[in-house]
Amino acid sequence: MSDGSKMDPLAKADGGSILESGMVITTLINHKDKPKRSDKTLQAIQRVGQAVNLAVGRFVTVGEAIANENHELKEEMSVACIEARRAGETIAELTDVASLDHPESDSHITIFTDKTGVVKAARLLLSSVTKVLVLADRIVIKQIITSRNKVLATMEQLEKVSSFQEFVQIFSQFGNEMVEFAHLTGDRQNDLKDEKKKARMAASRAVLEKCTMMLLTASKTCLRHPDCESARINKDGVFHRMRLALEQVIEIVTDSRPNGESEMAPISIYSGIKEFKNKVEGLRENLYFLSKENLSTMLEVILEHTEDFTDSAYTSHEHREHILELSKQAKMELEQLVSVWMQAQNQKTKDLMEDLEVAILKMCQCMNELKREVHSAATSLAADLLKYHTDHMVLKALKITGVEGNLEAVAEYTCKLSEQKEQLVEMCRLLRHVSGTEPLEITCIHAEDTFQVTGPQIISAAETLALHPSSKIAKENLEVFCEAWESQLSDMSLLLREINDVFEGRRGEKRVYLSLPRPGKHNANLKALKPVKLDSEEQAKIAKLGLELHLLTSDVDSETEKWEDQENEIVQHGQGMSSMAYSMYLFTRGEGLLKTTQDLFHQAEIFATEGTKLASALHALSDQVREDDKPLLLLEAEKLISMCKQLQATAKASAQGKSATFTKVDACILKTRNVMTLLCQLLPLCCKLLRKNKAGNGCLKPAPPWKEDRIRTGTNARTPERRVETFGIKSLENHVTNMTFLESK
């Protein structure tokens, strides 16, 4: 498939910029006040017009290339591109005012003399660019469906092969098709706006990534031992799971389900309590907007879900008793609330309204306590289980007894693995109830499915090895499935931490490193300064800069995760700086822990201090590296010190008035971005130098692909430099390349 068929990142960025610029022009024209005609204003207007026209030109070039390669949409796409180009040129002509001293008296038609023409051009531009984007989206969806169909067709061939030679040829083709599918779905995942769909896509792609490797070893084992029933069961399980994952990707991309079924998302206790509290608190504004039966039914549903905890064999006696007590109390509080509510409907006196307020507060407090109790029950169970199973003793025993051919011992350990699987599945179900966000709920469901499916697959792989203890392929196959199990356990630790972050009010934020000062603390010297909140227009101005900062934090996280020694001082400082930069990014969106500009400035100071500490760590590292590498490292350290000093000076500088404060905000974020850019270069350099000098052997390790996808969840970047995450492409390509060694195993 030609690369020209894809709407490349630059074209998407241009499309977004054009739409925004078109709206800016329309707003300017429709403004009731007469625009100021200063030289600065005229130059700005001309720059906007020129920028729009240039962006349209680049955008249309890509659109025309897409049209030429997709004949069924060529006519529609070509018309939309022509309209967009014409509108861009018109806007450039009408905004060519910078050289005119008196635009309104000149014979040249401009933005000031032909408002109607500019408005028409801007609207035509918006509609035509939107149409190009919609058509391009249809093409991308078609590409993904076509790619999926090719993968399915090749999978059918793989299932039927009977010789190694034939398998090698077809799997090589299959590998290439999966790489293409990975690229297409990775691009699509980045473009999705719906966080729930993003999470589902990430889960499906994680399944495909792991199953691709499993399919290779399971098929090889089946070919080597064609009469082995456990090997066939093992292989069939992989093919079945891959087909389900491929189908889910198409459902997400096309926003449809087979046979027109509607998606029935399971309701969690958290979401149920949130909705219930919203209804209860709504009684303050309107006593008649819902019935008491509706409220009672909502509570019944929540309490039914708490039975997942009280009926679980893994819930502690203490947690079970507390949940039952709170459930009983919730029923009593609702009865009291309904009683006062009904009286208030009949007679709205001051005393009754005060009683209603008390009843509402007590009801909500009870639900908060119930939420806290189920969260504690789920997370404490998860922490205990993950700690207990970190040694992977059962998996190790299965590998040893399998190689020994000890069928009796294998049977004993498969029973233990089944017990472990039931524990972990139950853990995932309970965690889903307290995950707090839809994306995390979906991740819990994915984890549950993974344990549910991988457990029996490990058992069938172990049975195959026990039946053929000298088989290298059977041994390799068991290793692959065990690695998938261990990887999922590792991912659960990250998931548990994210669930706790949401519960503690850090929704959507990265982990805050507790060794660092927190915004709002230790700022006695700032008490005299009045915090300033930015309005929506100023927030919009720094949003683009904030997105760049967000991308950089993702890149830094990606680099730090490659270090095996997470306690390394350089890594610790890098992670801390990334966490603080992410908080600053959230500020540009009006979210997160930094609520005022003063919070932002204080955070920038702490960020600069952390950067200075990192520079000290770089100086210490320079004493360990070779003499010829030392100058480069010291030069980078001095750059970092200089940047941090500039940032600290900016953050501490006085700013009186709203305009000066906004300028200071802009400067702080810009300087933070520059430091993060340097940090992205420093981290790989340091690890390279450590490795080169044999001071940090094995300092790198690959990050789990689904983990990287989730860190980037929610990022709607519009920069061409953005890296596209694809599931295990390098490892898959390596497997395809190494297929020539297949028959020797």
Buried (B, 14 or more C-beta within 10 A) or exposed (E): EEEEBBBBBBBBBBBBBBBBBBEEBBEBBEEEEEEEBEEEBBEBBBEBBBBBBBBBBBBBBBBBBBBBBBEEBBEBBBBBBBBBBBBBBBBBBBBBBBEBEEBEEBEEBBBBBBBEBBBEBBBBBBBBBBBBBEBBBBBBBBBBBBBBEBBBEBBEBBBEBEEBEBBBBBBBBBBBBBBBBBBBBBBBBBBBEEBBBBBBBBBBBBBBBBBBBBBBBBBBBBBBBEEBEBBBBBBBBBBEBBBBBBBBBBBBBEEEBEEEEEEEEEBBBBBBBEBBBEBBEEBEEEBEEBEBEEBBEBBEBBBEBBEBBBEBEBBBEEBBEBBBEBBEBBBEBBEBBBBBBEBBBEEEEEEBBEBBEEBBBBBBEBBEBBBBBBBBBBBBBBBBBBEEBEEBEBBEBBBEBBBEBBBEBBBEBBEEBBEBBBBBBBBBBBBBBBBBBBBBBBBBBBBBBBBBBBBBBBBBBBBBBBBBBEBEBBBBBBBBBBBBBBBBBEBBBBBBEBBBBBBEEBBBBBBBBEEBBBBBEEBEEBEEBEEBEBEEEBBEEBEBBBBBBBBBBBBBBBBBBBBBBEEBBBBBBBBBBBBBBBBBBBBBBEBBBBBBBBBBBBBBBBBBBBBBBBBBBBBEBBEBBEEEBBEEBBEBBEBBBEBBEBBBEBBEEEBEEBEEBBEBBBBBBBBBBBBBBBBBEBBEBBBBBBBEBEEBEEBBEEBBBBBBBBBBBEBEBBEEEBBBBBBBBEBBBEBBEEBEEBEEE
